[in-house]
């Protein structure tokens, strides 16, 4: 009876114990503008996506066909040229793949925004899952299947607000990086700019703005003013090669310690009292048959 009782307590012995530790890593959220203007053409060589979404490929072809039909003299546009949204997605996914190749401990999250932000992928250290997606922006009602308008925070929430909240709830690293990729202009008065500066600072985010196209490249729009006020970094991109340099710079950021939970491995010992109990029981039966069976 005693051995059975001990067996039911599930005795164990610790085989391996990993204590609380840290690894070097960063929390990175990339917010991509998917307003209709991101359907404009983008020059330079863009890396091919490993996977594509037929919906977006069809929308791209329809948009190129419409541009071709409306060109002067009936001329055609180069069907091989990429849109700004194509280039942005390609380089974002290439950035994720490179972090995966070096087996980094970075967590990466993805936001797509037009007038409203949408969380496309939460902060995740399983970068392989993110790299499996060729397109991650939602399907919008704008031209080419994209969204409508651009809102950095003039209307709450914007991508900065969503990123701050997500960092607070799900971030683990002290290095918090927000990368905004956009070609748009969104007027924000001093009050709105001050609010966004406060959000960035309170969340401890390092802000990068990757400006794509002529509007941001040639003008100091309000989102650039916000970035400068928080000592962020602004890139003005007009070709694919420039965008590649942007992400290479971001990739070179120093990482911070990220806590890792302890794990305990053990061996089961229940079979020892169980075996002992069986031996004793069989011994009892043998003695009973020997002594009293005569």
C-alpha positions as CSV (number, residue, x, y, z in Angstrom):
1,X,0.0,0.0,0.0
2,X,2.9,2.4,0.8
3,X,4.6,1.8,-2.5
4,X,1.3,2.4,-4.4
5,X,0.9,5.7,-2.5
6,X,4.4,6.8,-3.4
7,X,3.8,5.9,-7.0
8,X,0.7,8.1,-7.2
9,X,2.7,11.1,-5.9
10,X,4.7,11.0,-9.2
11,X,8.2,11.2,-7.8
12,X,10.7,13.0,-10.1
13,X,14.4,14.0,-10.1
14,X,15.7,17.2,-11.8
15,X,17.8,16.3,-14.8
16,X,18.6,19.7,-16.2
17,X,17.7,23.2,-15.0
18,X,18.2,26.4,-17.1
19,X,18.2,29.5,-14.9
20,X,16.7,32.9,-15.9
21,X,19.0,34.3,-18.6
22,X,19.1,37.0,-21.3
23,X,19.9,37.1,-25.0
24,X,20.6,40.1,-27.2
25,X,17.7,41.2,-29.3
26,X,15.4,44.1,-30.3
27,X,11.7,44.7,-30.6
28,X,11.0,46.2,-34.0
29,X,7.7,47.3,-35.5
30,X,7.5,48.3,-39.1
31,X,4.5,50.4,-40.1
32,X,3.8,50.5,-43.8
33,X,1.6,53.1,-45.5
34,X,-0.7,51.3,-48.0
35,X,-2.6,54.3,-49.2
36,X,-3.5,54.5,-52.9
37,X,-0.5,56.7,-53.7
38,X,1.8,53.8,-52.8
39,X,0.6,52.3,-56.1
40,X,2.8,54.8,-58.0
41,X,5.8,53.3,-59.8
42,X,9.2,52.9,-58.1
43,X,12.5,52.7,-59.9
44,X,15.4,50.5,-59.2
45,X,15.9,46.8,-58.7
46,X,13.5,45.2,-56.2
47,X,14.2,41.7,-54.7
48,X,11.6,39.2,-55.8
49,X,9.2,37.9,-53.2
50,X,9.3,34.2,-52.4
51,X,5.6,34.1,-52.4
52,X,3.0,36.4,-54.0
53,X,-0.7,37.1,-53.5
54,X,-2.7,36.6,-56.7
55,X,-5.1,39.4,-55.7
56,X,-2.3,42.0,-55.5
57,X,-0.6,40.8,-58.6
58,X,-3.9,41.1,-60.5
59,X,-4.5,44.6,-59.1
60,X,-1.1,45.6,-60.1
61,X,-1.6,44.4,-63.7
62,X,-5.0,46.1,-63.9
63,X,-3.4,49.4,-62.7
64,X,-0.6,49.1,-65.2
65,X,-3.1,48.4,-68.0
66,X,-5.1,51.5,-67.1
67,X,-2.0,53.7,-67.1
68,X,-0.9,52.2,-70.4
69,X,-4.2,53.0,-72.0
70,X,-4.2,56.6,-70.8
71,X,-0.6,57.4,-71.8
72,X,-0.1,60.0,-74.5
73,X,0.1,58.7,-78.1
74,X,-1.2,55.2,-77.0
75,X,2.3,54.3,-75.7
76,X,2.7,51.6,-73.0
77,X,4.4,51.6,-69.7
78,X,6.9,49.1,-68.6
79,X,4.9,46.2,-67.1
80,X,8.0,45.1,-65.2
81,X,8.3,48.2,-63.1
82,X,7.4,47.9,-59.4
83,X,5.1,50.0,-57.4
84,X,6.2,51.7,-54.2
85,X,4.1,49.2,-52.1
86,X,5.8,46.3,-53.9
87,X,9.3,47.7,-53.2
88,X,8.4,48.4,-49.5
89,X,7.0,45.0,-48.8
90,X,9.9,43.3,-50.6
91,X,12.6,45.1,-48.6
92,X,10.7,44.6,-45.3
93,X,10.5,40.8,-45.9
94,X,14.1,40.8,-47.0
95,X,15.0,42.5,-43.8
96,X,13.2,39.8,-41.8
97,X,14.9,37.0,-43.8
98,X,18.3,38.4,-43.1
99,X,17.6,38.6,-39.4
100,X,16.4,34.9,-39.6
101,X,19.6,33.9,-41.5
102,X,21.9,35.2,-38.7
103,X,19.6,33.6,-36.1
104,X,18.9,36.9,-34.3
105,X,16.7,37.2,-31.2
106,X,14.8,40.2,-32.6
107,X,11.1,40.3,-32.3
108,X,9.4,41.9,-35.4
109,X,5.8,43.1,-35.7
110,X,4.0,44.6,-38.8
111,X,1.5,47.4,-39.1
112,X,-0.2,48.6,-42.2
113,X,-2.0,51.9,-42.2
114,X,-3.9,54.4,-44.3
115,X,-6.5,56.4,-42.4
116,X,-6.4,53.8,-39.7
117,X,-3.7,51.4,-38.5
118,X,-4.1,47.6,-38.6
119,X,-1.9,45.1,-36.8
120,X,-0.9,42.6,-39.5
121,X,1.5,40.6,-37.3
122,X,2.2,40.9,-33.6
123,X,5.7,41.1,-32.2
124,X,7.1,37.6,-32.8
125,X,10.6,36.1,-32.5
126,X,9.5,33.3,-34.8
127,X,10.7,35.2,-37.9
128,X,10.2,32.2,-40.1
129,X,6.4,32.6,-39.8
130,X,6.7,36.2,-41.0
131,X,9.0,35.4,-43.9
132,X,6.4,33.0,-45.3
133,X,4.1,35.8,-46.4
134,X,4.6,37.5,-49.7
135,X,2.0,40.2,-49.0
136,X,0.9,41.3,-45.5
137,X,-1.1,44.5,-46.1
138,X,-4.9,44.2,-46.0
139,X,-7.0,44.6,-49.1
140,X,-8.3,48.2,-49.3
141,X,-11.1,49.9,-51.2
142,X,-8.7,52.3,-52.9
143,X,-7.1,52.2,-56.3
144,X,-5.2,49.0,-57.0
145,X,-6.6,47.3,-54.0
146,X,-4.8,49.7,-51.6
147,X,-6.2,52.0,-48.9
148,X,-7.4,55.6,-48.8
149,X,-5.5,58.6,-47.4
150,X,-2.6,58.7,-44.9
151,X,-2.9,59.4,-41.2
152,X,0.2,59.5,-39.0
153,X,-1.8,60.6,-35.9
154,X,-3.9,63.7,-36.7
155,X,-6.8,61.3,-36.0
156,X,-6.3,58.9,-33.1
157,X,-5.1,56.2,-33.4
158,X,-2.3,56.4,-35.9
159,X,0.6,53.9,-36.4
160,X,2.7,55.6,-33.7
161,X,-0.2,55.1,-31.2
162,X,-0.7,51.5,-32.1
163,X,3.0,50.7,-32.0
164,X,3.4,52.3,-28.5
165,X,0.5,50.3,-27.1
166,X,1.8,47.1,-28.6
167,X,5.3,47.7,-27.3
168,X,3.9,48.3,-23.8
169,X,1.9,45.1,-23.8
170,X,4.1,42.7,-25.7
171,X,7.6,44.1,-25.9
172,X,10.5,42.4,-24.0
173,X,13.6,44.3,-25.2
174,X,14.8,47.7,-24.0
175,X,15.6,48.5,-27.7
176,X,12.3,49.5,-29.2
177,X,12.4,50.5,-32.8
178,X,9.5,51.9,-34.9
179,X,10.1,52.2,-38.7
180,X,7.5,54.1,-40.7
181,X,7.5,53.6,-44.4
182,X,5.4,56.1,-46.3
183,X,5.2,58.4,-49.3
184,X,2.4,60.5,-48.0
185,X,1.8,63.9,-46.3
186,X,-0.5,64.3,-43.4
187,X,-1.0,67.8,-42.0
188,X,-0.5,67.8,-38.2
189,X,-0.6,71.0,-36.2
190,X,1.8,71.8,-33.3
191,X,-0.6,70.2,-30.8
192,X,-0.7,66.9,-32.7
193,X,3.0,66.9,-33.2
194,X,3.6,67.5,-29.5
195,X,1.3,64.6,-28.6
196,X,3.1,62.2,-30.9
197,X,6.5,63.3,-29.6
198,X,5.2,62.5,-26.1
199,X,4.0,59.1,-27.2
200,X,7.3,58.2,-28.8
201,X,9.3,59.3,-25.7
202,X,7.1,57.7,-23.1
203,X,7.2,54.4,-25.1
204,X,11.0,54.6,-25.3
205,X,10.9,54.1,-29.1
206,X,13.6,54.9,-31.6
207,X,11.8,56.4,-34.6
208,X,12.9,55.9,-38.2
209,X,10.9,57.5,-41.1
210,X,11.6,56.0,-44.6
211,X,10.1,58.6,-47.0
212,X,9.3,57.1,-50.4
213,X,8.7,59.3,-53.4
214,X,8.8,63.0,-54.3
215,X,6.4,64.5,-51.6
216,X,8.6,63.4,-48.7
217,X,11.8,63.5,-50.6
218,X,11.4,67.2,-51.5
219,X,9.5,68.6,-48.6
220,X,9.9,68.6,-44.8
221,X,6.4,67.3,-44.1
222,X,5.1,67.1,-40.5
223,X,6.0,63.5,-39.8
224,X,9.7,64.4,-40.5
225,X,9.4,67.3,-38.0
226,X,8.1,64.8,-35.4
227,X,11.1,62.5,-36.1
228,X,13.6,65.3,-35.7
229,X,12.0,66.4,-32.4
230,X,12.6,62.9,-31.0
231,X,16.1,62.7,-32.5
232,X,14.9,60.1,-34.9
233,X,16.4,59.3,-38.3
234,X,14.8,60.2,-41.6
235,X,15.6,58.6,-44.9
236,X,14.5,60.1,-48.2
237,X,14.2,57.3,-50.8
238,X,13.7,57.6,-54.5
239,X,15.1,54.3,-55.7
240,X,15.1,50.7,-54.5
241,X,18.9,50.9,-53.8
242,X,18.3,53.7,-51.3
243,X,15.7,51.7,-49.5
244,X,18.1,48.8,-49.2
245,X,20.6,51.1,-47.5
246,X,17.9,52.3,-45.1
247,X,17.2,48.8,-43.8
248,X,20.9,48.0,-43.7
249,X,21.4,51.0,-41.4
250,X,18.5,49.9,-39.1
251,X,19.9,46.4,-39.1
252,X,23.1,47.7,-37.6
253,X,21.5,49.0,-34.5
254,X,22.8,47.8,-31.2
255,X,20.6,45.2,-29.5
256,X,19.6,45.0,-25.8
257,X,19.2,42.1,-23.4
258,X,16.0,40.2,-23.7
259,X,14.8,38.0,-20.7
260,X,14.4,34.3,-21.3
261,X,12.3,32.1,-19.1
262,X,13.9,29.3,-17.2
263,X,13.1,25.7,-18.2
264,X,13.3,22.6,-16.1
265,X,13.7,19.1,-17.4
266,X,13.2,16.1,-15.2
267,X,13.2,12.3,-15.2
268,X,10.2,10.3,-13.9
269,X,10.9,7.9,-11.0
270,X,7.4,6.5,-10.5
271,X,8.5,3.1,-11.8
272,X,10.8,2.5,-8.8
273,X,8.1,2.3,-6.1
274,X,5.8,0.6,-8.5
275,X,8.4,-2.1,-9.2
276,X,9.2,-2.5,-5.5
277,X,5.5,-2.8,-4.7
278,X,5.0,-5.5,-7.3
279,X,8.0,-7.5,-5.9
280,X,6.6,-7.2,-2.4
281,X,3.2,-8.2,-3.5
282,X,4.4,-11.3,-5.4
283,X,6.6,-12.2,-2.4
284,X,3.6,-12.0,-0.2
285,X,1.6,-14.3,-2.5
286,X,4.5,-16.8,-2.6
287,X,4.9,-16.9,1.2
288,X,1.1,-17.3,1.6
289,X,1.1,-20.2,-0.8
290,X,4.1,-21.8,0.9
291,X,3.3,-21.4,4.5
292,X,-0.5,-21.7,4.5
293,X,-1.0,-23.8,1.4
294,X,0.3,-27.0,3.0
